[in-house]
Amino acid sequence: MEVLYELATDYTLRTVALGAAVLGVVSGALGTFAVLRGQSLLGDAISHAALPGIAIAFILTGLKTPIVLMAGAAVAGLLCTLVVLAVVNTSRVTFDSALGLTLAVFFGFGLVLLTHIQRMPEANQAGLDTFLFGQAAALVTRDVVTMSLLGGLVLAAVLLFWKEFKLIAFDPDFGRAAGFPVRTLDVGLTTLLVLAIVIGLQTVGVVLMSAMIVAPAAAARQWTNRLAVMMLLAASIGAVSGITGAVLSSTMRNLPAGPTIVICASAAVLLSFLFAPNRGLVARAVRSRLHARRLHLDVVLLDLFEMARHHPDLSHPHDESVLDLMRGRQAPSRLSLLQLSRRGYVRRVDHRWALTEAGIRRAGFLATGETWGTGDGPGAVRTAGGEVEG
């Protein structure tokens, strides 16, 4: 309740939380397409390439207005994407190699420009280096409004071209064969990704922005196989991570908001990797253990059935020690026999174990795929209908 009160009354915390939430929603939604298309590194390259755009925008205008710097970052991000595509299409350089090379060149050029700006005699240039790691605490209402407007345009474009973006995300070859302008749609989706990255530069910086693109979408992917659900989950995880990071940063001393937001998003990825019901490591380990246990029960049941088939009566009891010797079993069969007994497949006769009617049917079906009964002995012959003669 105290946190909610501070969110409602503290201007700085409210502004930072709203800005971080907007960033999380937009980056999570666009990051969904980046993750599904295997272009996670593209977000990293675009975010780093935005740095020289910010520096050039300041040099040309002398302004630190968010919309001006965002425009410069957007132009640099689009230029980076076009350079990568040109290198890939005109040479034998692979896509990931082109991304890594372009990222290094643009980012290095941006650092050179920042160094030059810091040596300029004007005092107005101070603070541009905060775009490296972000400065969420410096957000004001004007910044949040700008982020919201750009984010709203990005999300509206995604909804408007939802079917087309879904098509190029999963089957671009089919879309090309069906006559869709796949290249144009690809450029449009990349442009929206650039805008989503530009929105978060002031909050988490160019170095950490790629994590906000990848982390919420990667976490959401563990919980669902549907694109719409994944996008909603990614946007929600991004928003919750942003608000949580902002709150933690305000309540703890010397804890920067940008890196804290990224850590919260990374924690969501870790929890999803561990506890997601279908793909989580814990759920997978539990399913594997249950499967191994069921398999071991079936093996013990089949061993008992195989021994019983050498007697006229399939319900003939056998010693537990014999089961332990079969197949070189290291673990004793007692636990499996007790579980089979609780399921009604075996029963205890004095100090031995015998198959019940249900156990005979189950073991017979596992062994032969047919239905067996207690009267089926070693001399019984099955008809095509599963009946027993003589």
Steps between C-alpha positions, in 0.01 A plus 500: 500500500787735577644441153164575338473818703846611387413420137192721531663790684870506409540686169845363418414139577170522314664650194782246492258211554270618220792546264640158584155343454460658156848378407419148621173477308641623169830312516326179610249520214760568229752266659253218439557523125876542543526184712273291275690606188839428657602867481582563864849623408342754263354682801846511657652643183228764457521614862878543481477665158263761643783663697662685205153612390443661839839672488453629143150626580644704788789634291265613223231655720671576831185372672449220751125484443395132521314502169805643319740246647252218436471606136878484463509161666224370272682614185824338617317177587337481158833577332660218699232259381543604136878460526460149642260400221730648237802311635309172512350537152820611325758278667553159654497641852236328715219690670636467854851599391364807323304593813803468724719701264244777454430515874869550579551766232192706588555475875867592469411797281244606759758492779735713289223756447418506872864566582501785248178645646640493853791716385276761343506839681123516541370379835181360353654175384528350852286195559498335156716218633206393718356342185764228540336348806187711526379738766145405583496720808532806274172430318243777512138512392594631156725198443229257604248668269745475209567133574128430527419667169774316313412174674133544414587550133718188503232282659232640269712409198549147637125456542432645155739259325452212743428230240782611272757514781385161625551358152857626455584389855411136436499436124646780286546265203128430489427871527735570210334229291156641589597843368556686826768774498721309741801729463290811566334335801841395629628857477183627667530255789867589542407870506252434778772310689729801459233728646446261791873509573517879469222535759709331767840656440456771763374247753742206476758623247644359179702231680207341684214571260547173313416312821162674517430385145596138558428423866120552524438318173732213593321463833157508338601239242538240775132526598309481172503392136259772378632826358228727642533353848878519481487868405262583784715308747818667374343846531377418851836359610675808360262737681525314832881486471513873430278596794675256735842628402391860550357424844809305611727778378306758701500298822868399497794737502751508214288269285466638144159458345603388151715201598249408771221484241713274283579276798127466575434402139785249517353356820170448314691307232668283762171422674337417168785270397464317830126487571309536173256205484595377151861605441625568852798299621324404824185385321710308248695330778177407682350355181818306433503360851132401482557334164798306635293391800212382279746317278655323799155392623419356158832313493433338839146412392626343176764299688234360731278426200782322314559267795126439540469391135700186585220383731147380417358784711618852425421602857771264632704685769879548483774600737613861512865391496452347154380833367807669649726260310331553163667746256777560757278750682708700750212655692264262685157443351318551831407866441370430150301200622339708773402765246361234266307357794344839573392518137341156522738326260666259747411347834703342775462127563685402819852630426462496124336716234234407247330682214137603545244485219567870424875436509469211255301714260746787530814285465351293220413812305852642554658170388281403205249777438217257578263449793590218738311326778583281799419185304761567235778252558807395302296261286224746408459597137344838403252545221487804277233645726717464808309199636677201652458145374609177670 
